[in-house]
Amino acid sequence: MARVNFTAGRISSYVCPRGKQQDFLWDKDAPGLALRATENGAKAFVFQARLAGRTIRRTIGDPKAWTLEAARIEARRLQVLVDRGIDPRQEDADRLAEAAAKQEAEEAARVAAEILARNARLMVSDAWQEYLRYQAVRMPMAHIERGKKWSPRHLADHMNLSAKGGEAKKRGTGETVRGVLYPLLQLRMADVSADRLRAWQAEEAKTRANNARQGYELFRAFWRWCGTRPEYATVTDLQAVESKELRDEVPNRKSKRDVLAREHLPAWFAAVRKLNNVVASAYLQALVLTGARREEMASLRWTDVDLQWGSIWVKDKVAEEGRKIPLTPYLASCLSALPRRSEWVFSSPAAKNGRLAEPRIPHKRALSAAGIPPVTLHGLRRTFISLAEWVEMPTGVVAQIVGHAPSATAEKHYKVRPLDLLRMWHGKYEAWILEQAGIAFDPKKSNNGLRAVA
């Protein structure tokens, strides 16, 4: 391996011989320093030495960037490392690794700073809307069990309790009231703490205890969901909703007792039957006689009513396909007397959607005329369930008529009650109700088109 004294001229004029991929010109002055030339005309200073019985080579750099003196200094430095048993290539790798680690650390710090800044800006309202969208997407998925996805009513509860309020009411006059959750939605997620929640709950419970309790339960489920989401987990203090001091502020769930008692029936039916609005009168009686939910009965169409075979198809919040219940004789006579102005059984030309929109007004009027303490429309549903015991109606029959979810394995998977069996008990209930209300009614003489059923 011949060595020569490197000069600027020799470095500039040196080329790779034809037929070779690369060739080396070795410097006599600096040990291990060489000039490498390749067949494509590229040149580079390189360092070569023996370390632990093996030849190692490391590129120093392009002669256009490195002066000869600088290249010799670098070659001597590398030789010192080799003499000490250090592989210069490992030094390069360590330096690159250190630089990469530093860059990675700087990038991690930058990302962390961005996350902190983003978390500082995250609003509860943004996460809440994402939560509602997530649940709404799951609602129509058939493969998800009913208890693991929301119903339309449950979604509506979330929207109502988080509403801003101040909008014109769709029913009645005046403006809508702010939802109990709305103040929480105005906070930054980072600001949600047990103390803030306790103060919020105490304030809301002063005027609307039931809504405050329901709002807390909905917010707790939402906050736990945030804790499972990567985009919110770092800023979600899960203990905030579990604080004992907060839970102590939440009002107890109280059973509602607004039902019509047996002794109320004569006065209530008399007042309801005297209402000027025949549609509202039939509707209110239908709630007591079927135990249906408010909207289930209000959305009844004539196509859902079978006067010939005595049945009603009711939309159900538990069973998506709805449920079929008996159409008892007296109720059939009430429905037969209604005007058929549209597809709706309980039609109302003055209502925007063409059906009875605000039955609470005539109901309150009837309660006042009868001298009965306030009873909600849902209380009429409770009335059916409560008074059914007077005719010893089986619990399972009551649940099937009113649309309660089965509460036992046998009810869920084994018992199938035909409509005629429901009709037998339902007919007993209606006859007893009419007897208590003092209403004389002969099913055989009624002109309702209902086919006689043995």
Secondary structure as a PSIPRED ss2 file (coil, helix, strand):
# PSIPRED VFORMAT (PSIPRED V4.0)

   1 M C   1.000  0.000  0.000
   2 A C   1.000  0.000  0.000
   3 R E   0.000  0.000  1.000
   4 V E   0.000  0.000  1.000
   5 N C   1.000  0.000  0.000
   6 F C   1.000  0.000  0.000
   7 T C   1.000  0.000  0.000
   8 A H   0.000  1.000  0.000
   9 G H   0.000  1.000  0.000
  10 R H   0.000  1.000  0.000
  11 I H   0.000  1.000  0.000
  12 S H   0.000  1.000  0.000
  13 S H   0.000  1.000  0.000
  14 Y C   1.000  0.000  0.000
  15 V C   1.000  0.000  0.000
  16 C C   1.000  0.000  0.000
  17 P C   1.000  0.000  0.000
  18 R C   1.000  0.000  0.000
  19 G C   1.000  0.000  0.000
  20 K C   1.000  0.000  0.000
  21 Q C   1.000  0.000  0.000
  22 Q E   0.000  0.000  1.000
  23 D E   0.000  0.000  1.000
  24 F E   0.000  0.000  1.000
  25 L E   0.000  0.000  1.000
  26 W E   0.000  0.000  1.000
  27 D E   0.000  0.000  1.000
  28 K C   1.000  0.000  0.000
  29 D C   1.000  0.000  0.000
  30 A C   1.000  0.000  0.000
  31 P C   1.000  0.000  0.000
  32 G C   1.000  0.000  0.000
  33 L E   0.000  0.000  1.000
  34 A E   0.000  0.000  1.000
  35 L E   0.000  0.000  1.000
  36 R E   0.000  0.000  1.000
  37 A E   0.000  0.000  1.000
  38 T E   0.000  0.000  1.000
  39 E C   1.000  0.000  0.000
  40 N C   1.000  0.000  0.000
  41 G C   1.000  0.000  0.000
  42 A C   1.000  0.000  0.000
  43 K E   0.000  0.000  1.000
  44 A E   0.000  0.000  1.000
  45 F E   0.000  0.000  1.000
  46 V E   0.000  0.000  1.000
  47 F E   0.000  0.000  1.000
  48 Q E   0.000  0.000  1.000
  49 A E   0.000  0.000  1.000
  50 R E   0.000  0.000  1.000
  51 L E   0.000  0.000  1.000
  52 A C   1.000  0.000  0.000
  53 G C   1.000  0.000  0.000
  54 R E   0.000  0.000  1.000
  55 T E   0.000  0.000  1.000
  56 I E   0.000  0.000  1.000
  57 R E   0.000  0.000  1.000
  58 R E   0.000  0.000  1.000
  59 T E   0.000  0.000  1.000
  60 I E   0.000  0.000  1.000
  61 G E   0.000  0.000  1.000
  62 D C   1.000  0.000  0.000
  63 P C   1.000  0.000  0.000
  64 K C   1.000  0.000  0.000
  65 A C   1.000  0.000  0.000
  66 W C   1.000  0.000  0.000
  67 T C   1.000  0.000  0.000
  68 L H   0.000  1.000  0.000
  69 E H   0.000  1.000  0.000
  70 A H   0.000  1.000  0.000
  71 A H   0.000  1.000  0.000
  72 R H   0.000  1.000  0.000
  73 I H   0.000  1.000  0.000
  74 E H   0.000  1.000  0.000
  75 A H   0.000  1.000  0.000
  76 R H   0.000  1.000  0.000
  77 R H   0.000  1.000  0.000
  78 L H   0.000  1.000  0.000
  79 Q H   0.000  1.000  0.000
  80 V H   0.000  1.000  0.000
  81 L H   0.000  1.000  0.000
  82 V H   0.000  1.000  0.000
  83 D H   0.000  1.000  0.000
  84 R C   1.000  0.000  0.000
  85 G C   1.000  0.000  0.000
  86 I C   1.000  0.000  0.000
  87 D C   1.000  0.000  0.000
  88 P H   0.000  1.000  0.000
  89 R H   0.000  1.000  0.000
  90 Q H   0.000  1.000  0.000
  91 E H   0.000  1.000  0.000
  92 D H   0.000  1.000  0.000
  93 A H   0.000  1.000  0.000
  94 D H   0.000  1.000  0.000
  95 R H   0.000  1.000  0.000
  96 L H   0.000  1.000  0.000
  97 A H   0.000  1.000  0.000
  98 E H   0.000  1.000  0.000
  99 A H   0.000  1.000  0.000
 100 A H   0.000  1.000  0.000
 101 A H   0.000  1.000  0.000
 102 K H   0.000  1.000  0.000
 103 Q H   0.000  1.000  0.000
 104 E H   0.000  1.000  0.000
 105 A H   0.000  1.000  0.000
 106 E H   0.000  1.000  0.000
 107 E H   0.000  1.000  0.000
 108 A H   0.000  1.000  0.000
 109 A H   0.000  1.000  0.000
 110 R H   0.000  1.000  0.000
 111 V H   0.000  1.000  0.000
 112 A H   0.000  1.000  0.000
 113 A H   0.000  1.000  0.000
 114 E H   0.000  1.000  0.000
 115 I H   0.000  1.000  0.000
 116 L H   0.000  1.000  0.000
 117 A H   0.000  1.000  0.000
 118 R H   0.000  1.000  0.000
 119 N H   0.000  1.000  0.000
 120 A H   0.000  1.000  0.000
 121 R H   0.000  1.000  0.000
 122 L C   1.000  0.000  0.000
 123 M E   0.000  0.000  1.000
 124 V H   0.000  1.000  0.000
 125 S H   0.000  1.000  0.000
 126 D H   0.000  1.000  0.000
 127 A H   0.000  1.000  0.000
 128 W H   0.000  1.000  0.000
 129 Q H   0.000  1.000  0.000
 130 E H   0.000  1.000  0.000
 131 Y H   0.000  1.000  0.000
 132 L H   0.000  1.000  0.000
 133 R H   0.000  1.000  0.000
 134 Y H   0.000  1.000  0.000
 135 Q H   0.000  1.000  0.000
 136 A H   0.000  1.000  0.000
 137 V H   0.000  1.000  0.000
 138 R H   0.000  1.000  0.000
 139 M C   1.000  0.000  0.000
 140 P C   1.000  0.000  0.000
 141 M C   1.000  0.000  0.000
 142 A C   1.000  0.000  0.000
 143 H C   1.000  0.000  0.000
 144 I C   1.000  0.000  0.000
 145 E C   1.000  0.000  0.000
 146 R H   0.000  1.000  0.000
 147 G H   0.000  1.000  0.000
 148 K H   0.000  1.000  0.000
 149 K C   1.000  0.000  0.000
 150 W C   1.000  0.000  0.000
 151 S C   1.000  0.000  0.000
 152 P H   0.000  1.000  0.000
 153 R H   0.000  1.000  0.000
 154 H H   0.000  1.000  0.000
 155 L H   0.000  1.000  0.000
 156 A H   0.000  1.000  0.000
 157 D H   0.000  1.000  0.000
 158 H H   0.000  1.000  0.000
 159 M H   0.000  1.000  0.000
 160 N H   0.000  1.000  0.000
 161 L H   0.000  1.000  0.000
 162 S C   1.000  0.000  0.000
 163 A C   1.000  0.000  0.000
 164 K C   1.000  0.000  0.000
 165 G C   1.000  0.000  0.000
 166 G C   1.000  0.000  0.000
 167 E C   1.000  0.000  0.000
 168 A E   0.000  0.000  1.000
 169 K C   1.000  0.000  0.000
 170 K C   1.000  0.000  0.000
 171 R C   1.000  0.000  0.000
 172 G C   1.000  0.000  0.000
 173 T C   1.000  0.000  0.000
 174 G C   1.000  0.000  0.000
 175 E E   0.000  0.000  1.000
 176 T C   1.000  0.000  0.000
 177 V C   1.000  0.000  0.000
 178 R C   1.000  0.000  0.000
 179 G C   1.000  0.000  0.000
 180 V C   1.000  0.000  0.000
 181 L C   1.000  0.000  0.000
 182 Y H   0.000  1.000  0.000
 183 P H   0.000  1.000  0.000
 184 L H   0.000  1.000  0.000
 185 L H   0.000  1.000  0.000
 186 Q C   1.000  0.000  0.000
 187 L C   1.000  0.000  0.000
 188 R E   0.000  0.000  1.000
 189 M H   0.000  1.000  0.000
 190 A H   0.000  1.000  0.000
 191 D H   0.000  1.000  0.000
 192 V C   1.000  0.000  0.000
 193 S C   1.000  0.000  0.000
 194 A H   0.000  1.000  0.000
 195 D H   0.000  1.000  0.000
 196 R H   0.000  1.000  0.000
 197 L H   0.000  1.000  0.000
 198 R H   0.000  1.000  0.000
 199 A H   0.000  1.000  0.000
 200 W H   0.000  1.000  0.000
 201 Q H   0.000  1.000  0.000
 202 A H   0.000  1.000  0.000
 203 E H   0.000  1.000  0.000
 204 E H   0.000  1.000  0.000
 205 A H   0.000  1.000  0.000
 206 K C   1.000  0.000  0.000
 207 T C   1.000  0.000  0.000
 208 R C   1.000  0.000  0.000
 209 A H   0.000  1.000  0.000
 210 N H   0.000  1.000  0.000
 211 N H   0.000  1.000  0.000
 212 A H   0.000  1.000  0.000
 213 R H   0.000  1.000  0.000
 214 Q H   0.000  1.000  0.000
 215 G H   0.000  1.000  0.000
 216 Y H   0.000  1.000  0.000
 217 E H   0.000  1.000  0.000
 218 L H   0.000  1.000  0.000
 219 F H   0.000  1.000  0.000
 220 R H   0.000  1.000  0.000
 221 A H   0.000  1.000  0.000
 222 F H   0.000  1.000  0.000
 223 W H   0.000  1.000  0.000
 224 R H   0.000  1.000  0.000
 225 W H   0.000  1.000  0.000
 226 C H   0.000  1.000  0.000
 227 G H   0.000  1.000  0.000
 228 T H   0.000  1.000  0.000
 229 R C   1.000  0.000  0.000
 230 P H   0.000  1.000  0.000
 231 E H   0.000  1.000  0.000
 232 Y H   0.000  1.000  0.000
 233 A H   0.000  1.000  0.000
 234 T C   1.000  0.000  0.000
 235 V C   1.000  0.000  0.000
 236 T C   1.000  0.000  0.000
 237 D C   1.000  0.000  0.000
 238 L H   0.000  1.000  0.000
 239 Q H   0.000  1.000  0.000
 240 A H   0.000  1.000  0.000
 241 V H   0.000  1.000  0.000
 242 E C   1.000  0.000  0.000
 243 S C   1.000  0.000  0.000
 244 K H   0.000  1.000  0.000
 245 E H   0.000  1.000  0.000
 246 L H   0.000  1.000  0.000
 247 R H   0.000  1.000  0.000
 248 D H   0.000  1.000  0.000
 249 E H   0.000  1.000  0.000
 250 V C   1.000  0.000  0.000
 251 P C   1.000  0.000  0.000
 252 N C   1.000  0.000  0.000
 253 R C   1.000  0.000  0.000
 254 K C   1.000  0.000  0.000
 255 S C   1.000  0.000  0.000
 256 K C   1.000  0.000  0.000
 257 R C   1.000  0.000  0.000
 258 D C   1.000  0.000  0.000
 259 V C   1.000  0.000  0.000
 260 L C   1.000  0.000  0.000
 261 A C   1.000  0.000  0.000
 262 R H   0.000  1.000  0.000
 263 E H   0.000  1.000  0.000
 264 H H   0.000  1.000  0.000
 265 L H   0.000  1.000  0.000
 266 P H   0.000  1.000  0.000
 267 A H   0.000  1.000  0.000
 268 W H   0.000  1.000  0.000
 269 F H   0.000  1.000  0.000
 270 A H   0.000  1.000  0.000
 271 A H   0.000  1.000  0.000
 272 V H   0.000  1.000  0.000
 273 R H   0.000  1.000  0.000
 274 K C   1.000  0.000  0.000
 275 L C   1.000  0.000  0.000
 276 N C   1.000  0.000  0.000
 277 N C   1.000  0.000  0.000
 278 V H   0.000  1.000  0.000
 279 V H   0.000  1.000  0.000
 280 A H   0.000  1.000  0.000
 281 S H   0.000  1.000  0.000
 282 A H   0.000  1.000  0.000
 283 Y H   0.000  1.000  0.000
 284 L H   0.000  1.000  0.000
 285 Q H   0.000  1.000  0.000
 286 A H   0.000  1.000  0.000
 287 L H   0.000  1.000  0.000
 288 V H   0.000  1.000  0.000
 289 L H   0.000  1.000  0.000
 290 T H   0.000  1.000  0.000
 291 G C   1.000  0.000  0.000
 292 A C   1.000  0.000  0.000
 293 R C   1.000  0.000  0.000
 294 R H   0.000  1.000  0.000
 295 E H   0.000  1.000  0.000
 296 E H   0.000  1.000  0.000
 297 M H   0.000  1.000  0.000
 298 A H   0.000  1.000  0.000
 299 S C   1.000  0.000  0.000
 300 L C   1.000  0.000  0.000
 301 R E   0.000  0.000  1.000
 302 W H   0.000  1.000  0.000
 303 T H   0.000  1.000  0.000
 304 D H   0.000  1.000  0.000
 305 V E   0.000  0.000  1.000
 306 D E   0.000  0.000  1.000
 307 L C   1.000  0.000  0.000
 308 Q C   1.000  0.000  0.000
 309 W C   1.000  0.000  0.000
 310 G C   1.000  0.000  0.000
 311 S E   0.000  0.000  1.000
 312 I E   0.000  0.000  1.000
 313 W E   0.000  0.000  1.000
 314 V E   0.000  0.000  1.000
 315 K C   1.000  0.000  0.000
 316 D C   1.000  0.000  0.000
 317 K C   1.000  0.000  0.000
 318 V C   1.000  0.000  0.000
 319 A C   1.000  0.000  0.000
 320 E C   1.000  0.000  0.000
 321 E C   1.000  0.000  0.000
 322 G C   1.000  0.000  0.000
 323 R E   0.000  0.000  1.000
 324 K E   0.000  0.000  1.000
 325 I E   0.000  0.000  1.000
 326 P E   0.000  0.000  1.000
 327 L C   1.000  0.000  0.000
 328 T C   1.000  0.000  0.000
 329 P H   0.000  1.000  0.000
 330 Y H   0.000  1.000  0.000
 331 L H   0.000  1.000  0.000
 332 A H   0.000  1.000  0.000
 333 S H   0.000  1.000  0.000
 334 C H   0.000  1.000  0.000
 335 L H   0.000  1.000  0.000
 336 S H   0.000  1.000  0.000
 337 A C   1.000  0.000  0.000
 338 L C   1.000  0.000  0.000
 339 P C   1.000  0.000  0.000
 340 R C   1.000  0.000  0.000
 341 R C   1.000  0.000  0.000
 342 S C   1.000  0.000  0.000
 343 E C   1.000  0.000  0.000
 344 W E   0.000  0.000  1.000
 345 V C   1.000  0.000  0.000
 346 F C   1.000  0.000  0.000
 347 S E   0.000  0.000  1.000
 348 S C   1.000  0.000  0.000
 349 P C   1.000  0.000  0.000
 350 A C   1.000  0.000  0.000
 351 A C   1.000  0.000  0.000
 352 K C   1.000  0.000  0.000
 353 N C   1.000  0.000  0.000
 354 G C   1.000  0.000  0.000
 355 R E   0.000  0.000  1.000
 356 L C   1.000  0.000  0.000
 357 A C   1.000  0.000  0.000
 358 E C   1.000  0.000  0.000
 359 P C   1.000  0.000  0.000
 360 R H   0.000  1.000  0.000
 361 I H   0.000  1.000  0.000
 362 P H   0.000  1.000  0.000
 363 H H   0.000  1.000  0.000
 364 K H   0.000  1.000  0.000
 365 R H   0.000  1.000  0.000
 366 A H   0.000  1.000  0.000
 367 L H   0.000  1.000  0.000
 368 S H   0.000  1.000  0.000
 369 A H   0.000  1.000  0.000
 370 A H   0.000  1.000  0.000
 371 G C   1.000  0.000  0.000
 372 I C   1.000  0.000  0.000
 373 P C   1.000  0.000  0.000
 374 P C   1.000  0.000  0.000
 375 V C   1.000  0.000  0.000
 376 T C   1.000  0.000  0.000
 377 L H   0.000  1.000  0.000
 378 H H   0.000  1.000  0.000
 379 G H   0.000  1.000  0.000
 380 L H   0.000  1.000  0.000
 381 R H   0.000  1.000  0.000
 382 R H   0.000  1.000  0.000
 383 T H   0.000  1.000  0.000
 384 F H   0.000  1.000  0.000
 385 I H   0.000  1.000  0.000
 386 S H   0.000  1.000  0.000
 387 L H   0.000  1.000  0.000
 388 A H   0.000  1.000  0.000
 389 E H   0.000  1.000  0.000
 390 W H   0.000  1.000  0.000
 391 V H   0.000  1.000  0.000
 392 E C   1.000  0.000  0.000
 393 M C   1.000  0.000  0.000
 394 P C   1.000  0.000  0.000
 395 T H   0.000  1.000  0.000
 396 G H   0.000  1.000  0.000
 397 V H   0.000  1.000  0.000
 398 V H   0.000  1.000  0.000
 399 A H   0.000  1.000  0.000
 400 Q H   0.000  1.000  0.000
 401 I H   0.000  1.000  0.000
 402 V H   0.000  1.000  0.000
 403 G C   1.000  0.000  0.000
 404 H C   1.000  0.000  0.000
 405 A C   1.000  0.000  0.000
 406 P C   1.000  0.000  0.000
 407 S C   1.000  0.000  0.000
 408 A C   1.000  0.000  0.000
 409 T H   0.000  1.000  0.000
 410 A H   0.000  1.000  0.000
 411 E H   0.000  1.000  0.000
 412 K H   0.000  1.000  0.000
 413 H H   0.000  1.000  0.000
 414 Y C   1.000  0.000  0.000
 415 K C   1.000  0.000  0.000
 416 V C   1.000  0.000  0.000
 417 R C   1.000  0.000  0.000
 418 P C   1.000  0.000  0.000
 419 L H   0.000  1.000  0.000
 420 D H   0.000  1.000  0.000
 421 L H   0.000  1.000  0.000
 422 L H   0.000  1.000  0.000
 423 R H   0.000  1.000  0.000
 424 M H   0.000  1.000  0.000
 425 W H   0.000  1.000  0.000
 426 H H   0.000  1.000  0.000
 427 G H   0.000  1.000  0.000
 428 K H   0.000  1.000  0.000
 429 Y H   0.000  1.000  0.000
 430 E H   0.000  1.000  0.000
 431 A H   0.000  1.000  0.000
 432 W H   0.000  1.000  0.000
 433 I H   0.000  1.000  0.000
 434 L H   0.000  1.000  0.000
 435 E H   0.000  1.000  0.000
 436 Q H   0.000  1.000  0.000
 437 A H   0.000  1.000  0.000
 438 G C   1.000  0.000  0.000
 439 I C   1.000  0.000  0.000
 440 A C   1.000  0.000  0.000
 441 F C   1.000  0.000  0.000
 442 D C   1.000  0.000  0.000
 443 P C   1.000  0.000  0.000
 444 K C   1.000  0.000  0.000
 445 K C   1.000  0.000  0.000
 446 S C   1.000  0.000  0.000
 447 N C   1.000  0.000  0.000
 448 N C   1.000  0.000  0.000
 449 G C   1.000  0.000  0.000
 450 L C   1.000  0.000  0.000
 451 R C   1.000  0.000  0.000
 452 A C   1.000  0.000  0.000
 453 V C   1.000  0.000  0.000
 454 A C   1.000  0.000  0.000
